[in-house]
Amino acid sequence: MTIRSIAALGAALLFAAPSAALAQAGAKGTVKVGVLLPLTGNTAWAGKTNRIAAAIAAEEVNAQDLAGGYKIELVFGDSQCEPRPAHDQAQRLISQEKVQLLIGEWCSSASAAVAQVANDEKIPLLVNISTADQIAGDSGPYAFQSSMQNRYSQQREAALLQKDFKFESVAIIVENNDFGLTFRKNMTALMQKAGKKIVLDVTQDRSDTNWYATITRIPAAKPDLVIVSISAGQAANFVKQYAEAGITTPLFSDYPPPPRIFEKQVGPQAGKIGLVRAAFFVKSDTNTPAQKDFVAKLEARVQKELSEAHDVTYWDVASYDAVRLVADAIKRGGPKAEDYLKAMAATKIDLVLGHYEFDEQRGSKPEGLNFVFIRTKPDATIEVVQ
């Protein structure tokens, strides 16, 4: 062989190497993963960026062969954050699109409906955003829940409230749905255990946008602190009406109002009352390198695809991490349901939100996941309290 032919062969091998590496991602076949998100309806504002976050994760999985020789193909379903559409879309993804695995949904009641379908059809499901307690544990062996469940986040909220606020009595106000009622149950027990008096306990229908009747009961009850759990869409109405009513009692909210997106809606009003709320993630100087990298990628991608600036939310990160979790389980166990479920149960991985492991009920262990308090300042900006 001549020197020239050897050189040509070496060059060919050099340029072929990346292609061979990329080809590994599909060497064992393609795994179709159904992703259920609210792409229309009241929470579509979140679903459209969650979809982009999931797509970024799938692209990285395939480019870096993170699923152990399998290629990931995402198929999306518009579940609208409602049980009936979520149930129907899960059935469509399984029967028509032939997905082998599922991720979703956003709202807890919708995720419970999807979990029923997954268990009936024996299709593994990863509930990545919904936080109602025991969605996985109560729905059968095919569901896992990677989001921090309400009972754990509310334990942290109660502990931080007692550290950061001086109060002996509370008012608890929630929406009359599964999420709000679970919050009410957990927080009531935690406040009573801490010796705090509950002087007002109110539930209100999610479709009722007029909170004045509830808010005007607060002065007579004289709580030292008002604690609320209200969906992202309704929270803006509540805070606006709370500020307009001139209530000065300190207000704490559970995590649904999205950081900065919420401030664009009612920042001055939230700043006026010094609203403090929980958050699983907020863009800040304290973010880890992995979080800063993800924020930069998603912001650029949203700007390119949707032509708008975007403040990255917990739900975005959870959507990205979910695809990575699924890929990791496929890498270790393959896509066959029985082997995949065993691999998911043995998960130990660090991703953007934190460290993921699952307990015996297939729920994510809370120790590895972050949790902070944030406060809206009078200028409608955010500061991290804890």
N, C-alpha and C positions, 0 to 999 in steps of 0.2 A: 504494500500500500504506500503510495507516495505521501510526502509531507503535506501536499495540497489537499489530497483526499482525506487525510487524517484531520486536518484543520476544518474541512467542510463538515465532516462527521461530528466533530466536537461542537461546532456552531449549531448544527441541527439538534443535537441533544440538549444544548443549552436552552434553545428557544422552545423545545418540546416540553421541558421540565415543568414550567408553570401550567401548561395546558393539561399535562398528565395529572398534576396535583388537583386542578379544578375538576377534572373528570371524576375524581374519586368521590365527589359529593353525590353523584348519581350512580355509582358503580353497583350498588345493591338495590337500586330502584327508587321510586318516588313515593313519599308518604303524603297523602292529602290530609290536611288539618283544617277542620272547620272552625272559624272564629266568629263568634256571635257578639255583635256590638249594636248600640243604638245609632243607626245611620240616618234615621229620620225621627221626628218627634221632639219632645222637650229637651232631651239630652243629646241630640245630634251634634251640638257644639263640641262635645267631648269625643263622641264616636269617630268623627272624621279625622282627628289628630291621633287617636288611639290606633286607628287603622294604619296610618303612616308609620307609627312607632313599631307596630307588629311587622309591617313589611320590611322595615330596616333590619329588624332582627333576623327575619327569614333570609334576606340577602346575605347577611354576614354568616349565618349558619352554612349556607350553600357555598359561599366564596372560600370559607375557611375549613370546610368539611367538619363542622362541629356536631353533625349527627351520625358520625361513624360510617360514612360511605353512602348514606341515604340523602336524597334531595328532599327538601321540604317545600310543599306547595300549599299556600294558604288559599282557602275558599271562604269568602265572607258571607254572613247572613245578617240581615237587618232585623234585629230582635226588638228594637224600639223601647227597651227597658220595661217591657210589659210581659206578663206570664203567657198569654195566648199567642202573641206573635213569636215569642222566644221558643215556645213548644213547637209551633208549626215550622219555624225556620230550622230548628234542630232536626226535625223529621225530614225536611227537604234535603238538608246537607247529607244526612245519612242515606236516605233512599234514592235520591236523584244524583247527588254529587259524589256519592260513594266515599265520603270521608272516613278515615280510619280512627281519627282522634278529634276531640273537641276542646275548645277554649271558650270561656265566657260564663256568665253574661256580666252585665253592669249592675243592674238592680237585683237585690237579693231575692225578691219574689220571682223574678224572671229566671234567675240561676236555679232556684229550686225546681221550676218547671222543666228546665233543660236537664237537670240531674235526674229527674224521673224518666225522661226519654232515654238518657244515656244508660241508665240502669236496665231499663226494659230491653234496649237494643244491644246491650253489652258492648258499648263503645266508651272507652275511657274519656273522662272529662276533667279538665283543670279549671276550677273556678278561681279566677285571678283578681277580680276587683270586688265582688260582693263580700260584705263583712258580717252578715248575720251569722250568729252562732250555729255551729254544727250542720252547715249545709252538706258537707261531705259525710260527716258521721251519721246523719239521719237518712241519707238517700241511697245507701247501698255501696257495695265495694268498688264501683267503677268511678267514683268521684274523689278528687283531691281538691283542697282549698289552699291556695298559696297566699291569699290576703290575710292580714291580721284580723282575727275574729273580734267581734264587738266586746266580748267579755274581757279580753286582754287589753284592748285600747282603753276601755272605760276604767279598768283598774289603774292604768297609768294616768288617765285624766284625773281621777279622784285623788291620787297621791300628789300630783302636781298642783291641783287646786288647793289642797290643804297646805301646801308649801308656799304658794304664791299669793293666796288670798286669805284675809281674816274674815271668817264668817261662821255663824252658828245656825243660820236658817237659810233654806233655799226654796226657790220655785223651780219646778221642772215642767217644761213645755215641749211637746213633741207632736209630730204628725201621726195620725192614726193609720199607720201601716206597719208592716213587719219590722222594718228597720227602726222606726221611731219607738215602737212598743218594746222591742228588745232593749234598746237604749234605756228606756224608762225603767224597765224591770231591773236591769243591771245597776244603773245609777242610783235608783231608790235604795236597793240593798246596800250599796257601798256607802251612801250617805248615812243611812241608819246605823250601820256598823261603826261609822266614825262618830256617832253621837250627834249628828246634825238633824235639825228639825225641818221637815218638809211642810211648808205652810201653803203651798199652792201646787196642784198637780193637774195639768190640763192636756188633753189630746184634741187635735183639730184635724178635720178632713183635709187631705192633700190638695184637693181641688178648690178649697176655700182660700181665696187670696186676701180676704179681709181679716186681719189679725187684731183690729182695734178692740173688739169685744174682749178678747183674751188679755191684751196688753193693759187695758184699763182696770183689770182686776189686781194688777201687781201692787199699786200703792196701798190698797186696803190690806193686802196680805203682809206687807212690810218684810219681804225677804231681804237678807243681806247680800244674796247673790242669785241671779237668774241663770239657769242652765237650760239650753235648748238643743234639740236635735231636729233639724229641718232640712229638707232636700235643697240641693244647690239652687234650683230655680225659685223656690219659695223663700229661701233665706234672705234674698235681696228685698222682697216685699216686707218681711218681718222687721229687718233692721231699719229700713226706711220709716216704717210706721212707728217703731220703737223710738227713734230719734225725734220724729215729728210730735210724738206724744209728750216729749219732755221728760221721759223717765231717766232718772240718774242712777238707778241701781246697777252695779256692775253686771255685765253680760258676758257669759261664756257660751261658745257654740262648739258642738261636735264638729268633725272634720269636713262635712260635705261642701261648704262654700270654697270654691277653688281659689288659691292665692293669686292675687293680682287681677285675675279675670273678674273676680268678685269686686275688687276695689274699683275697677272701671265702671261698675254698675252703681255702687253706693259707697264709694270710698270716703267722701266727706261725712256722710252720716255715720259710717262705722268708726271713723276717726273721732267724731264728736263724742261718741259714747265709749271710746277706748275698747272696742270689741277685741276680746281675746278668743282664739279658737285653736283647736288641735290641727295638726297636719302630719301626714306620713312623709311628705317631701315638700320642700320649698327651695327654689333656686336661691342660693346665698353663697357667701364667701366660705362657709363651712362645708360646702359640698366636697365629696371625695373626688379624686381624679376621674374615676369611672363615671360619676354623676356629671361632672363638668363636661366630659367627652360626649356623653349622651345628649346633654342639653344643647351643645353646639351642633351636633348632627341633626337633631330633630328641628331646632329652630331654622336651620338652613333649608331643610327639606320642606317644611311647611311653607316657608316663604316662596320656595320654588313652585310647589304644587298648588298651593291655595292663594298665593299672592297676598299673604297677610303675616303680620308679626304674631308670634305666639309665645305665651308664658307657659312653660312646661309644667304639667301637673303630675300628681301622684299616679293618676289613671294612665297617663302616657307611659310612665316608667313601668307600671305593672303590666301593661300590654306587651312591652318589649321583653321584660323578664319572663313572661309566660311562654313566649315562643322559644326563648333560650332554655327554659326548664324542660319543655317538651323535647327539644333537640337533644339535650343532655341525657334524658331517660331513653330516648331511641338509641343513642350512641352506646349506652351500657346494656340495654336489653332488647333492642329491636322494636318494631312496630306491632308485633303480635300482642294482643290485649293482655294475656296472662303474663308474659315476660315483661312487657312495658310497665304494668302495674307494680310488679316486684321491683323494677328498677326505679320507678318514681318514689316508692316507699323508702328506698335506700338513699335518696338524694342528699347530698351534702355539697353545696356549691355557693360561691360568692358571686353575686350579680350586682346590678346597679342599685337596687333598694337596700341590699344587705345580704345576709347569709340565710340560706334556705335549708331547712330540714323539716320533716313531717313527723307528727306524733302518731300514736296507735289508731286514732280516729281519722287519720289522713288530713289533718289540719296542720297548717304551718306553725312551727314553734315560734313564739313571739320574740324570743331573746335576741335573735339576730337582726330584727327589723327596727328601723329608726322611728322615732316619734318625738315631735317637738310642739311647743306652744308658740304661736305667733300673735302679734298685736298690730292692729291698724292704728297708725299714728294720725294726728290731726291733719297732716298734709296728704293723707291717703296713701302713704307708703307703708311698708311692712317692716317690722323688726322681729327678730327671733328672741323670744323670751326665755325658752329653755331648749 
